[in-house]
Amino acid sequence: MERKQEVADWFRSLQKSIIKQLEDADGRGSFVETVWNRVEGGGGFSNVLENGAVIEKGGVNFSAVHGPMPEKIIKALDVATGQFFASGVSIVIHPRNPFVPIIHMNVRYFEMDQGTWWFGGGIDLTPHYIDVDQARYFHQQLKQVCDTHHATYYDEFKKWADDYFYLKHRAETRGVGGIFFDRLADQEDFTFEQRYRFVQAVGEQFAPVYTHLMKINQDKAFAQEDKDWQMIRRSRYVEFNLLWDKGTKFGLDTGGRTESILMSMPPQANWHYQYEPSKGTQAHETQQLLQKDIDWVNKNAKMPAE
């Protein structure tokens, strides 16, 4: 079996596994699958759940596309012309309860016909209200995965996530970050198999971590002001995805399915002119924590809001 087919098959199996675990955790909603084909080559399976008990809208998408490299991608990636293959799984979950965080994950593989290849991806958490203990738990789980595969991975990829998931126009992070990596290739002491196993471990970590966060937050009582704040935080999520996210641009530039690419959008979001949360509120505390370079793992680390 070709290497790229092996990776694509595993990504498809990951998609199915995550869908099953999310449906079990939600308890009511079911993902609806749409099969799509790309004219230039390849296609995918888009799975979307709407109006679940916990998940208001969520997408778990798989794609495997190939064909001539588009001119925009040649320039963006600084690669030679030729045939390309790209496959991956992309996930965004927007919960109903404001105390359950938004989460995103993407794991992907890219290969060109002349032999160039790399893995990329990441996972980040966007709480509407930041709970420091839950942010610490999230980062500890990611650090454990990273440390198992290489001593430098967590620090390097955590900083990369802080820089990547950043709304430059608002000078704030999208949430509490996570890890982000790209162009992980065969270099120095890193082989294809080592990179692949790391990406698999990241993918397999998603469902256990997120379903835990769903479970401990889904039954918390909330008021209208909490929903209002959730709508504002969702608007920032939309801004990032449309203004800064490279994955959105890559998908559109390679002729991907628009509905699948934009499944990351929440079902509803609100914008309020010059909105500032009142001091002393949980929303204000969250706003103070939307910063880069916070040491979430260390229990003794000083938080910006303190």
Backbone as CSV, one residue per row, in Angstrom:
resi,resn,N_x,N_y,N_z,CA_x,CA_y,CA_z,C_x,C_y,C_z
1,MET,0.844,-1.199,0.000,0.000,0.000,0.000,0.878,1.248,0.000
2,GLU,0.508,2.229,-0.814,1.246,3.477,-0.824,1.153,4.164,0.532
3,ARG,2.219,4.875,0.872,2.261,5.563,2.156,1.116,6.541,2.305
4,LYS,0.842,7.301,1.267,-0.210,8.309,1.377,-1.580,7.670,1.550
5,GLN,-1.790,6.495,0.958,-3.063,5.815,1.131,-3.207,5.273,2.543
6,GLU,-2.102,4.786,3.101,-2.117,4.309,4.481,-2.507,5.430,5.439
7,VAL,-1.922,6.611,5.234,-2.222,7.753,6.099,-3.679,8.169,5.941
8,ALA,-4.143,8.256,4.700,-5.536,8.658,4.459,-6.511,7.674,5.092
9,ASP,-6.221,6.382,4.986,-7.097,5.375,5.585,-7.137,5.534,7.103
10,TRP,-5.981,5.848,7.693,-5.977,6.018,9.144,-6.753,7.270,9.553
11,PHE,-6.612,8.349,8.794,-7.368,9.568,9.083,-8.871,9.295,9.010
12,ARG,-9.284,8.524,8.031,-10.715,8.190,7.903,-11.179,7.383,9.114
13,SER,-10.351,6.453,9.580,-10.733,5.672,10.758,-10.770,6.547,12.005
14,LEU,-9.880,7.538,12.089,-9.893,8.480,13.211,-11.191,9.277,13.203
15,GLN,-11.600,9.744,12.034,-12.846,10.490,11.929,-14.017,9.674,12.473
16,LYS,-14.115,8.431,12.070,-15.221,7.577,12.504,-15.187,7.359,14.014
17,SER,-13.991,7.148,14.564,-13.850,6.919,16.001,-14.277,8.146,16.801
18,ILE,-13.845,9.318,16.366,-14.187,10.548,17.081,-15.688,10.821,16.997
19,ILE,-16.287,10.599,15.853,-17.732,10.787,15.706,-18.486,9.916,16.702
20,LYS,-18.088,8.656,16.810,-18.758,7.734,17.739,-18.621,8.215,19.183
21,GLN,-17.435,8.662,19.577,-17.219,9.106,20.947,-17.974,10.393,21.253
22,LEU,-18.064,11.298,20.290,-18.797,12.543,20.502,-20.301,12.283,20.583
23,GLU,-20.815,11.410,19.733,-22.242,11.086,19.789,-22.597,10.439,21.124
24,ASP,-21.735,9.550,21.593,-21.990,8.907,22.887,-21.990,9.941,24.013
25,ALA,-21.059,10.891,23.949,-20.967,11.905,25.002,-22.131,12.887,24.930
26,ASP,-22.591,13.205,23.737,-23.712,14.133,23.593,-25.025,13.485,24.053
27,GLY,-25.217,12.251,23.692,-26.391,11.517,24.167,-27.647,11.700,23.359
28,ARG,-27.667,12.664,22.448,-28.882,12.894,21.663,-28.597,13.121,20.186
29,GLY,-27.620,13.921,19.887,-27.362,14.302,18.506,-26.656,13.215,17.705
30,SER,-26.832,13.275,16.397,-26.158,12.364,15.470,-25.541,13.169,14.338
31,PHE,-24.383,12.771,13.926,-23.725,13.424,12.805,-24.349,12.951,11.499
32,VAL,-24.587,13.907,10.613,-25.115,13.613,9.278,-23.961,13.721,8.292
33,GLU,-23.763,12.667,7.520,-22.610,12.620,6.601,-22.982,13.049,5.184
34,THR,-22.115,13.872,4.604,-22.233,14.272,3.200,-20.964,13.837,2.480
35,VAL,-21.122,13.087,1.408,-19.985,12.663,0.594,-19.816,13.665,-0.540
36,TRP,-18.601,14.138,-0.739,-18.372,15.106,-1.798,-17.138,14.736,-2.623
37,ASN,-17.137,15.178,-3.865,-16.034,14.913,-4.775,-15.474,16.211,-5.317
38,ARG,-14.185,16.244,-5.463,-13.488,17.400,-6.017,-13.225,17.153,-7.496
39,VAL,-13.573,18.119,-8.327,-13.458,17.949,-9.777,-12.034,17.596,-10.178
40,GLU,-11.049,18.246,-9.567,-9.652,18.039,-9.950,-9.080,16.738,-9.412
41,GLY,-9.773,16.131,-8.435,-9.301,14.861,-7.906,-9.532,14.719,-6.420
42,GLY,-10.083,13.580,-6.020,-10.298,13.314,-4.604,-11.638,13.803,-4.109
43,GLY,-11.768,13.902,-2.787,-13.014,14.331,-2.173,-12.969,14.114,-0.681
44,GLY,-14.142,13.905,-0.090,-14.143,13.746,1.347,-15.495,13.366,1.905
45,PHE,-15.533,13.251,3.246,-16.747,12.936,3.987,-16.917,14.001,5.066
46,SER,-17.935,14.815,4.915,-18.212,15.867,5.885,-19.324,15.410,6.813
47,ASN,-19.067,15.484,8.117,-20.050,15.048,9.107,-20.365,16.198,10.052
48,VAL,-21.628,16.558,10.126,-22.054,17.700,10.937,-23.187,17.277,11.868
49,LEU,-23.074,17.700,13.122,-24.120,17.481,14.122,-24.686,18.840,14.510
50,GLU,-25.998,18.951,14.519,-26.646,20.194,14.928,-27.733,19.893,15.958
51,ASN,-27.871,20.813,16.918,-28.937,20.748,17.925,-28.893,19.476,18.771
52,GLY,-27.677,19.116,19.186,-27.552,18.016,20.115,-27.844,18.473,21.533
53,ALA,-27.751,17.564,22.480,-27.995,17.910,23.874,-26.889,18.802,24.424
54,VAL,-25.652,18.557,24.020,-24.499,19.333,24.474,-23.894,20.132,23.331
55,ILE,-23.800,19.497,22.187,-23.200,20.139,21.013,-24.284,20.858,20.214
56,GLU,-24.153,22.178,20.127,-25.126,22.937,19.334,-24.813,22.792,17.849
57,LYS,-23.518,22.818,17.522,-23.097,22.570,16.152,-21.665,22.061,16.189
58,GLY,-21.428,20.973,15.492,-20.078,20.432,15.444,-19.821,19.767,14.112
59,GLY,-18.585,19.835,13.663,-18.209,19.198,12.415,-16.968,18.348,12.604
60,VAL,-16.973,17.159,12.004,-15.802,16.280,11.987,-15.611,15.866,10.532
61,ASN,-14.675,16.496,9.864,-14.526,16.326,8.422,-13.256,15.565,8.055
62,PHE,-13.367,14.755,7.016,-12.215,14.054,6.439,-12.127,14.416,4.966
63,SER,-10.912,14.604,4.479,-10.723,14.836,3.050,-9.423,14.188,2.588
64,ALA,-9.408,13.815,1.329,-8.195,13.324,0.667,-8.284,13.814,-0.767
65,VAL,-7.512,14.836,-1.094,-7.602,15.465,-2.410,-6.253,15.404,-3.106
66,HIS,-6.291,15.454,-4.433,-5.052,15.382,-5.210,-5.263,16.058,-6.560
67,GLY,-4.160,16.276,-7.261,-4.234,16.889,-8.576,-3.102,17.878,-8.796
68,PRO,-3.175,18.660,-9.851,-2.142,19.667,-10.121,-2.116,20.712,-9.008
69,MET,-0.929,21.122,-8.623,-0.793,22.121,-7.563,-1.304,23.482,-8.044
70,PRO,-2.299,24.063,-7.359,-2.803,25.385,-7.748,-1.722,26.456,-7.600
71,GLU,-1.772,27.445,-8.465,-0.752,28.491,-8.473,-0.688,29.228,-7.136
72,LYS,-1.834,29.482,-6.526,-1.854,30.188,-5.237,-1.122,29.393,-4.163
73,ILE,-1.264,28.068,-4.193,-0.617,27.228,-3.189,0.872,27.130,-3.450
74,ILE,1.273,27.101,-4.702,2.701,27.095,-5.036,3.386,28.305,-4.418
75,LYS,2.750,29.461,-4.545,3.317,30.686,-3.994,3.247,30.701,-2.469
76,ALA,2.134,30.267,-1.921,1.955,30.313,-0.473,2.894,29.358,0.254
77,LEU,3.100,28.163,-0.317,3.933,27.152,0.322,5.375,27.181,-0.149
78,ASP,5.627,27.968,-1.199,6.986,28.048,-1.770,7.486,26.667,-2.166
79,VAL,6.686,25.978,-2.987,7.043,24.649,-3.464,7.041,24.655,-4.990
80,ALA,7.608,23.581,-5.563,7.678,23.474,-7.014,6.321,23.084,-7.581
81,THR,6.156,23.270,-8.872,4.939,22.829,-9.539,4.916,21.308,-9.594
82,GLY,3.750,20.762,-9.815,3.628,19.316,-9.906,2.309,18.844,-9.337
83,GLN,2.214,17.561,-9.098,1.023,16.954,-8.532,1.138,16.920,-7.006
84,PHE,0.002,17.129,-6.324,0.018,17.088,-4.867,-1.050,16.142,-4.347
85,PHE,-0.864,15.731,-3.096,-1.848,14.943,-2.372,-1.947,15.523,-0.980
86,ALA,-3.159,15.722,-0.481,-3.354,16.249,0.869,-4.532,15.537,1.508
87,SER,-4.339,15.115,2.754,-5.406,14.427,3.469,-5.382,14.835,4.928
88,GLY,-6.544,14.798,5.566,-6.570,15.147,6.974,-7.960,15.097,7.572
89,VAL,-7.997,15.335,8.860,-9.240,15.423,9.618,-9.288,16.787,10.284
90,SER,-10.422,17.461,10.186,-10.598,18.785,10.781,-11.863,18.786,11.624
91,ILE,-11.756,19.329,12.837,-12.864,19.292,13.791,-13.045,20.657,14.444
92,VAL,-14.290,21.092,14.533,-14.649,22.260,15.340,-15.973,21.938,16.037
93,ILE,-16.017,22.169,17.340,-17.226,21.901,18.119,-17.668,23.175,18.843
94,HIS,-18.900,23.588,18.592,-19.508,24.718,19.292,-20.582,24.169,20.226
95,PRO,-20.383,24.253,21.546,-21.328,23.698,22.506,-22.508,24.627,22.774
96,ARG,-23.526,24.063,23.374,-24.726,24.828,23.711,-24.505,25.634,25.007
97,ASN,-23.947,24.993,26.027,-23.735,25.625,27.332,-22.496,26.520,27.281
98,PRO,-22.583,27.777,27.709,-21.426,28.687,27.665,-20.239,28.225,28.517
99,PHE,-20.469,27.290,29.438,-19.378,26.823,30.278,-18.615,25.647,29.664
100,VAL,-19.133,25.106,28.571,-18.403,24.097,27.810,-17.590,24.838,26.748
101,PRO,-16.298,24.591,26.639,-15.478,25.348,25.695,-15.643,24.904,24.244
102,ILE,-15.353,25.812,23.344,-15.187,25.486,21.921,-13.855,24.748,21.788
103,ILE,-13.779,23.814,20.868,-12.503,23.138,20.616,-12.302,22.960,19.116
104,HIS,-11.033,22.949,18.728,-10.656,22.738,17.327,-9.495,21.761,17.281
105,MET,-9.517,20.884,16.298,-8.355,20.052,16.018,-8.226,19.829,14.531
106,ASN,-6.987,19.746,14.076,-6.716,19.410,12.688,-5.443,18.588,12.650
107,VAL,-5.483,17.467,11.960,-4.266,16.701,11.678,-4.257,16.432,10.181
108,ARG,-3.109,16.601,9.558,-3.082,16.553,8.101,-1.728,16.054,7.575
109,TYR,-1.777,15.605,6.320,-0.573,15.114,5.639,-0.555,15.700,4.240
110,PHE,0.643,16.095,3.782,0.802,16.706,2.463,1.969,16.028,1.767
111,GLU,1.788,15.729,0.482,2.850,15.062,-0.281,2.833,15.548,-1.717
112,MET,4.032,15.677,-2.302,4.137,16.049,-3.714,4.766,14.908,-4.491
113,ASP,4.546,14.904,-5.797,4.967,13.770,-6.599,6.483,13.612,-6.674
114,GLN,7.247,14.670,-6.388,8.695,14.542,-6.438,9.285,14.042,-5.125
115,GLY,8.405,13.742,-4.144,8.884,13.135,-2.914,8.795,13.994,-1.675
116,THR,8.534,15.278,-1.810,8.391,16.151,-0.648,7.154,15.769,0.147
117,TRP,7.275,15.711,1.479,6.124,15.400,2.327,6.273,16.097,3.669
118,TRP,5.148,16.286,4.341,5.183,16.750,5.721,3.828,16.537,6.390
119,PHE,3.865,16.539,7.726,2.664,16.496,8.544,2.439,17.865,9.172
120,GLY,1.189,18.163,9.479,0.860,19.398,10.181,-0.365,19.168,11.040
121,GLY,-0.695,20.175,11.831,-1.903,20.060,12.628,-1.850,20.877,13.899
122,GLY,-2.754,20.555,14.785,-2.808,21.257,16.059,-4.140,21.037,16.739
123,ILE,-4.183,21.413,17.985,-5.402,21.322,18.769,-5.399,22.487,19.748
124,ASP,-6.495,23.240,19.792,-6.551,24.382,20.706,-7.940,24.501,21.307
125,LEU,-7.973,25.117,22.479,-9.203,25.228,23.264,-9.604,26.693,23.385
126,THR,-10.892,26.963,23.176,-11.409,28.323,23.255,-12.573,28.370,24.234
127,PRO,-12.295,28.507,25.523,-13.383,28.617,26.505,-14.073,29.977,26.376
128,HIS,-15.375,29.993,26.571,-16.066,31.277,26.645,-15.676,31.961,27.953
129,TYR,-15.598,31.161,29.019,-15.075,31.604,30.308,-13.850,30.737,30.607
130,ILE,-12.721,31.353,30.843,-11.513,30.569,31.093,-11.483,30.096,32.538
131,ASP,-11.431,28.798,32.706,-11.229,28.164,34.000,-9.766,27.723,34.031
132,VAL,-8.965,28.290,34.911,-7.519,28.038,34.920,-7.217,26.559,35.138
133,ASP,-7.948,25.915,36.025,-7.700,24.500,36.292,-7.994,23.643,35.052
134,GLN,-9.051,23.980,34.337,-9.370,23.218,33.130,-8.364,23.503,32.012
135,ALA,-7.909,24.736,31.924,-6.872,25.063,30.942,-5.592,24.291,31.263
136,ARG,-5.287,24.199,32.559,-4.091,23.449,32.976,-4.230,21.973,32.617
137,TYR,-5.402,21.402,32.889,-5.652,20.000,32.530,-5.439,19.787,31.037
138,PHE,-6.008,20.659,30.225,-5.903,20.547,28.775,-4.444,20.557,28.341
139,HIS,-3.679,21.507,28.854,-2.269,21.607,28.463,-1.439,20.451,29.016
140,GLN,-1.774,19.969,30.177,-1.042,18.827,30.732,-1.222,17.588,29.861
141,GLN,-2.435,17.399,29.352,-2.676,16.250,28.470,-1.876,16.381,27.180
142,LEU,-1.826,17.585,26.626,-1.058,17.802,25.406,0.438,17.644,25.655
143,LYS,0.897,18.146,26.779,2.327,18.030,27.103,2.727,16.566,27.252
144,GLN,1.857,15.778,27.848,2.149,14.357,28.025,2.328,13.672,26.667
145,VAL,1.446,13.984,25.725,1.572,13.415,24.380,2.867,13.879,23.724
146,CYS,3.131,15.174,23.804,4.336,15.722,23.171,5.599,15.124,23.773
147,ASP,5.663,15.062,25.100,6.870,14.574,25.774,7.149,13.118,25.442
148,THR,6.109,12.358,25.177,6.292,10.946,24.820,7.036,10.796,23.508
149,HIS,6.910,11.804,22.632,7.479,11.694,21.295,8.744,12.513,21.084
150,HIS,8.880,13.621,21.790,10.136,14.382,21.728,10.142,15.448,22.810
151,ALA,11.294,15.619,23.440,11.406,16.521,24.592,11.130,17.970,24.242
152,THR,11.344,18.362,22.987,11.177,19.772,22.618,9.788,20.092,22.073
153,TYR,8.986,19.067,21.802,7.728,19.286,21.093,6.784,20.247,21.824
154,TYR,6.532,20.024,23.104,5.514,20.827,23.765,5.874,22.312,23.785
155,ASP,7.063,22.646,24.258,7.446,24.061,24.338,7.426,24.724,22.967
156,GLU,7.929,24.008,21.972,7.981,24.558,20.615,6.587,24.736,20.028
157,PHE,5.762,23.712,20.149,4.443,23.751,19.518,3.446,24.581,20.315
158,LYS,3.667,24.702,21.627,2.813,25.562,22.443,3.021,27.022,22.041
159,LYS,4.278,27.420,21.868,4.566,28.793,21.439,4.016,29.039,20.038
160,TRP,4.148,28.050,19.175,3.641,28.157,17.813,2.129,28.388,17.840
161,ALA,1.429,27.685,18.728,-0.025,27.867,18.851,-0.361,29.253,19.371
162,ASP,0.392,29.725,20.373,0.151,31.074,20.901,0.260,32.115,19.796
163,ASP,1.257,31.938,18.940,1.476,32.902,17.854,0.458,32.741,16.731
164,TYR,0.073,31.494,16.472,-0.839,31.243,15.357,-2.278,31.629,15.698
165,PHE,-2.779,31.141,16.831,-4.182,31.408,17.204,-4.277,32.757,17.912
166,TYR,-3.919,33.790,17.185,-3.834,35.138,17.737,-4.555,36.104,16.818
167,LEU,-5.467,36.874,17.382,-6.192,37.879,16.616,-5.395,39.177,16.655
168,LYS,-4.571,39.378,15.646,-3.678,40.533,15.633,-4.445,41.844,15.691
169,HIS,-5.605,41.878,15.054,-6.364,43.122,14.994,-6.995,43.474,16.333
170,ARG,-7.046,42.495,17.263,-7.596,42.772,18.596,-6.552,42.590,19.697
171,ALA,-5.356,42.156,19.313,-4.272,41.934,20.270,-4.704,41.006,21.400
172,GLU,-5.323,39.882,21.020,-5.726,38.890,22.010,-5.675,37.505,21.383
173,THR,-5.447,36.504,22.220,-5.453,35.133,21.736,-6.890,34.667,21.521
174,ARG,-7.045,33.626,20.709,-8.381,33.090,20.467,-8.930,32.401,21.705
175,GLY,-8.066,31.826,22.497,-8.492,31.129,23.711,-7.276,30.861,24.573
176,VAL,-7.146,29.636,25.078,-5.998,29.294,25.922,-4.932,28.559,25.134
177,GLY,-5.071,28.537,23.810,-4.053,27.924,22.973,-4.063,26.417,23.047
178,GLY,-2.895,25.839,22.826,-2.746,24.402,22.761,-1.426,24.096,22.109
179,ILE,-1.451,23.323,21.025,-0.242,23.096,20.235,-0.581,23.285,18.763
180,PHE,0.406,23.715,18.009,0.271,23.887,16.564,1.603,23.535,15.932
181,PHE,1.568,22.827,14.807,2.807,22.435,14.130,2.547,22.308,12.637
182,ASP,3.581,22.490,11.855,3.444,22.399,10.403,4.785,21.993,9.805
183,ARG,4.718,21.384,8.635,5.904,20.957,7.888,6.834,20.073,8.718
184,LEU,6.252,19.156,9.469,7.062,18.175,10.181,7.489,17.122,9.169
185,ALA,8.755,17.140,8.825,9.257,16.292,7.749,10.388,15.395,8.245
186,ASP,11.030,14.719,7.316,12.134,13.810,7.595,13.414,14.633,7.688
187,GLN,13.869,14.896,8.915,15.058,15.723,9.098,15.774,15.331,10.380
188,GLU,17.064,15.415,10.364,17.911,15.077,11.507,17.494,13.716,12.071
189,ASP,17.024,13.671,13.329,16.672,12.386,13.930,15.189,12.083,13.838
190,PHE,14.468,12.783,12.954,13.033,12.558,12.800,12.764,11.790,11.509
191,THR,12.155,10.624,11.624,11.782,9.829,10.462,10.297,9.999,10.167
192,PHE,9.879,9.496,9.019,8.460,9.524,8.671,7.647,8.829,9.751
193,GLU,8.110,7.650,10.176,7.353,6.874,11.150,7.212,7.626,12.465
194,GLN,8.252,8.322,12.908,8.187,9.080,14.161,7.201,10.236,14.061
195,ARG,7.228,10.948,12.951,6.289,12.052,12.754,4.851,11.523,12.707
196,TYR,4.677,10.432,12.001,3.342,9.847,11.828,2.771,9.402,13.171
197,ARG,3.572,8.731,13.987,3.096,8.260,15.284,2.722,9.422,16.199
198,PHE,3.452,10.509,16.112,3.113,11.678,16.919,1.758,12.243,16.496
199,VAL,1.548,12.398,15.206,0.278,12.932,14.708,-0.874,12.001,15.084
200,GLN,-0.652,10.709,15.021,-1.682,9.761,15.442,-2.024,9.941,16.922
201,ALA,-1.000,10.131,17.738,-1.228,10.304,19.178,-2.020,11.564,19.467
202,VAL,-1.728,12.650,18.742,-2.490,13.890,18.911,-3.949,13.651,18.536
203,GLY,-4.172,12.982,17.410,-5.535,12.717,16.968,-6.314,11.873,17.956
204,GLU,-5.662,10.876,18.525,-6.332,9.981,19.463,-6.596,10.636,20.818
205,GLN,-5.884,11.719,21.102,-6.071,12.415,22.376,-7.313,13.285,22.378
206,PHE,-7.794,13.665,21.202,-8.872,14.637,21.108,-10.130,14.224,21.876
207,ALA,-10.699,13.089,21.526,-12.002,12.715,22.085,-11.977,12.511,23.596
208,PRO,-11.010,11.792,24.164,-11.007,11.644,25.624,-10.914,12.970,26.369
209,VAL,-10.079,13.878,25.869,-9.916,15.173,26.532,-11.191,16.002,26.415
210,TYR,-11.752,16.079,25.221,-12.910,16.963,25.059,-14.168,16.401,25.702
211,THR,-14.381,15.097,25.608,-15.582,14.546,26.238,-15.515,14.705,27.759
212,HIS,-14.306,14.708,28.320,-14.164,14.987,29.755,-14.615,16.411,30.057
213,LEU,-14.188,17.372,29.243,-14.582,18.765,29.459,-16.078,18.957,29.233
214,MET,-16.643,18.232,28.300,-18.100,18.273,28.109,-18.808,17.810,29.376
215,LYS,-18.378,16.677,29.886,-19.058,16.039,31.017,-19.062,16.905,32.266
216,ILE,-17.932,17.561,32.576,-17.853,18.313,33.830,-18.498,19.691,33.732
217,ASN,-18.854,20.133,32.522,-19.417,21.477,32.357,-20.840,21.522,31.815
218,GLN,-21.306,20.451,31.201,-22.547,20.512,30.420,-23.808,20.782,31.239
219,ASP,-23.781,20.463,32.535,-24.977,20.656,33.352,-24.924,21.904,34.229
220,LYS,-23.927,22.743,34.017,-23.816,23.959,34.823,-24.918,24.944,34.439
221,ALA,-25.529,25.557,35.442,-26.580,26.539,35.184,-25.975,27.811,34.600
222,PHE,-26.713,28.457,33.695,-26.244,29.705,33.098,-27.405,30.666,32.905
223,ALA,-27.077,31.950,32.853,-28.070,33.008,32.694,-27.969,33.617,31.293
224,GLN,-28.873,34.542,30.990,-28.858,35.183,29.684,-27.559,35.947,29.448
225,GLU,-27.010,36.542,30.502,-25.752,37.277,30.330,-24.614,36.346,29.928
226,ASP,-24.684,35.093,30.351,-23.680,34.115,29.940,-23.829,33.782,28.454
227,LYS,-25.067,33.669,27.993,-25.305,33.424,26.566,-24.865,34.622,25.732
228,ASP,-25.110,35.820,26.234,-24.687,37.019,25.511,-23.164,37.041,25.348
229,TRP,-22.464,36.678,26.424,-20.995,36.645,26.363,-20.523,35.538,25.416
230,GLN,-21.215,34.422,25.421,-20.878,33.332,24.505,-20.972,33.803,23.050
231,MET,-21.998,34.576,22.730,-22.165,35.069,21.366,-21.025,36.010,20.965
232,ILE,-20.550,36.792,21.917,-19.429,37.708,21.640,-18.146,36.917,21.414
233,ARG,-17.896,35.918,22.271,-16.699,35.098,22.093,-16.753,34.326,20.781
234,ARG,-17.938,33.891,20.399,-18.069,33.210,19.108,-17.718,34.152,17.955
235,SER,-18.071,35.423,18.103,-17.770,36.370,17.034,-16.266,36.497,16.821
236,ARG,-15.504,36.415,17.894,-14.041,36.471,17.770,-13.526,35.222,17.063
237,TYR,-14.193,34.097,17.309,-13.816,32.857,16.636,-14.023,32.992,15.129
238,VAL,-15.143,33.579,14.760,-15.434,33.810,13.343,-14.381,34.727,12.727
239,GLU,-14.042,35.787,13.433,-13.057,36.737,12.916,-11.733,36.047,12.627
240,PHE,-11.287,35.213,13.556,-10.017,34.529,13.326,-10.087,33.620,12.098
241,ASN,-11.142,32.810,12.025,-11.226,31.839,10.936,-11.307,32.493,9.564
242,LEU,-11.965,33.629,9.487,-12.124,34.289,8.191,-10.964,35.220,7.844
243,LEU,-10.306,35.761,8.860,-9.235,36.726,8.589,-7.835,36.134,8.607
244,TRP,-7.607,35.132,9.466,-6.238,34.689,9.714,-5.970,33.216,9.471
245,ASP,-6.979,32.382,9.473,-6.729,30.945,9.411,-6.234,30.507,8.037
246,LYS,-5.054,29.908,8.015,-4.458,29.464,6.750,-5.177,28.249,6.187
247,GLY,-5.747,27.418,7.070,-6.468,26.246,6.614,-7.694,26.601,5.795
248,THR,-8.398,27.650,6.221,-9.556,28.120,5.461,-9.132,28.565,4.064
249,LYS,-8.061,29.332,4.004,-7.579,29.822,2.710,-7.086,28.680,1.835
250,PHE,-6.358,27.713,2.439,-5.851,26.577,1.667,-7.012,25.790,1.073
251,GLY,-8.037,25.522,1.875,-9.171,24.754,1.386,-9.881,25.428,0.229
252,LEU,-10.091,26.722,0.353,-10.765,27.457,-0.725,-9.901,27.550,-1.971
253,ASP,-8.588,27.747,-1.770,-7.674,27.888,-2.916,-7.436,26.577,-3.646
254,THR,-7.670,25.445,-2.997,-7.488,24.152,-3.649,-8.802,23.575,-4.156
255,GLY,-9.848,24.381,-4.158,-11.122,23.927,-4.699,-11.872,22.996,-3.781
256,GLY,-11.640,23.121,-2.489,-12.363,22.293,-1.524,-13.829,22.667,-1.459
257,ARG,-14.594,21.838,-0.781,-16.041,22.063,-0.673,-16.296,23.193,0.326
258,THR,-16.926,24.259,-0.126,-17.123,25.451,0.694,-17.889,25.149,1.977
259,GLU,-18.970,24.372,1.897,-19.759,24.054,3.084,-18.930,23.314,4.131
260,SER,-18.021,22.458,3.663,-17.172,21.722,4.596,-16.135,22.634,5.233
261,ILE,-15.565,23.519,4.439,-14.543,24.440,4.944,-15.131,25.388,5.983
262,LEU,-16.344,25.862,5.724,-16.965,26.840,6.614,-17.836,26.204,7.693
263,MET,-17.719,24.890,7.861,-18.473,24.252,8.949,-17.962,24.725,10.307
264,SER,-16.787,25.351,10.326,-16.219,25.846,11.586,-16.985,27.040,12.153
265,MET,-17.852,27.629,11.352,-18.618,28.772,11.827,-19.669,28.349,12.859
266,PRO,-19.854,29.128,13.918,-20.885,28.804,14.910,-22.277,29.050,14.333
267,PRO,-23.301,28.450,14.936,-24.656,28.649,14.425,-25.148,30.075,14.614
268,GLN,-24.566,30.780,15.594,-24.961,32.166,15.849,-23.819,32.880,16.547
269,ALA,-23.626,34.149,16.224,-22.619,34.981,16.890,-23.096,36.424,16.842
270,ASN,-22.669,37.222,17.814,-23.089,38.624,17.876,-21.886,39.547,17.986
271,TRP,-22.029,40.712,17.397,-21.020,41.755,17.512,-21.643,42.980,18.189
272,HIS,-20.962,43.500,19.201,-21.415,44.707,19.886,-20.321,45.761,19.756
273,TYR,-20.692,46.932,19.351,-19.720,48.008,19.124,-19.018,48.389,20.428
274,GLN,-17.676,48.300,20.414,-16.816,48.704,21.534,-17.242,48.061,22.862
275,TYR,-17.559,46.782,22.787,-17.994,46.102,24.004,-16.819,45.857,24.948
276,GLU,-16.995,46.177,26.203,-15.996,45.919,27.237,-16.694,45.285,28.432
277,PRO,-16.274,44.098,28.853,-16.913,43.471,30.021,-16.640,44.262,31.296
278,SER,-17.577,44.281,32.200,-17.449,45.031,33.452,-16.400,44.388,34.353
279,LYS,-15.629,45.229,35.015,-14.601,44.747,35.932,-15.239,43.932,37.060
280,GLY,-14.537,42.878,37.451,-15.030,42.028,38.512,-15.888,40.881,38.032
281,THR,-16.248,40.869,36.750,-17.055,39.786,36.210,-16.152,38.671,35.684
282,GLN,-16.749,37.504,35.501,-15.999,36.375,34.955,-15.580,36.652,33.516
283,ALA,-16.394,37.406,32.804,-16.042,37.779,31.435,-14.799,38.660,31.418
284,HIS,-14.727,39.594,32.341,-13.561,40.479,32.429,-12.306,39.688,32.781
285,GLU,-12.420,38.736,33.699,-11.288,37.896,34.063,-10.802,37.087,32.865
286,THR,-11.746,36.590,32.087,-11.381,35.850,30.876,-10.635,36.744,29.904
287,GLN,-11.122,37.962,29.729,-10.483,38.903,28.808,-9.026,39.144,29.193
288,GLN,-8.729,39.194,30.485,-7.362,39.427,30.951,-6.440,38.241,30.655
289,LEU,-7.036,37.073,30.470,-6.240,35.863,30.247,-6.043,35.531,28.775
290,LEU,-6.545,36.363,27.896,-6.387,36.129,26.458,-5.048,36.700,26.001
291,GLN,-3.975,36.091,26.502,-2.618,36.555,26.234,-1.721,35.389,25.842
292,LYS,-0.674,35.715,25.122,0.331,34.720,24.762,1.224,34.401,25.960
293,ASP,1.919,33.260,25.826,3.027,32.893,26.723,2.615,32.666,28.172
294,ILE,1.388,32.308,28.421,0.984,31.935,29.775,1.428,30.500,30.046
295,ASP,2.034,30.280,31.210,2.446,28.938,31.604,1.253,28.241,32.248
296,TRP,0.498,27.513,31.439,-0.709,26.872,31.933,-0.408,25.603,32.726
297,VAL,0.726,24.981,32.484,1.025,23.694,33.107,1.442,23.837,34.566
298,ASN,2.227,24.866,34.857,2.785,25.060,36.201,1.727,25.621,37.156
299,LYS,1.388,24.902,38.203,0.372,25.336,39.163,0.774,26.621,39.895
300,ASN,2.069,26.850,40.008,2.549,28.022,40.742,2.785,29.244,39.861
301,ALA,2.509,29.094,38.577,2.723,30.211,37.651,1.697,31.320,37.931
302,LYS,2.154,32.541,37.878,1.275,33.694,38.131,0.455,33.981,36.880
303,MET,-0.844,34.152,37.074,-1.743,34.448,35.970,-1.824,35.968,35.753
304,PRO,-1.977,36.418,34.500,-2.056,37.862,34.209,-3.171,38.568,34.983
305,ALA,-4.266,37.875,35.264,-5.414,38.510,35.935,-5.174,38.697,37.416
306,GLU,-4.118,38.079,37.954,-3.874,38.170,39.394,-3.172,39.475,39.761
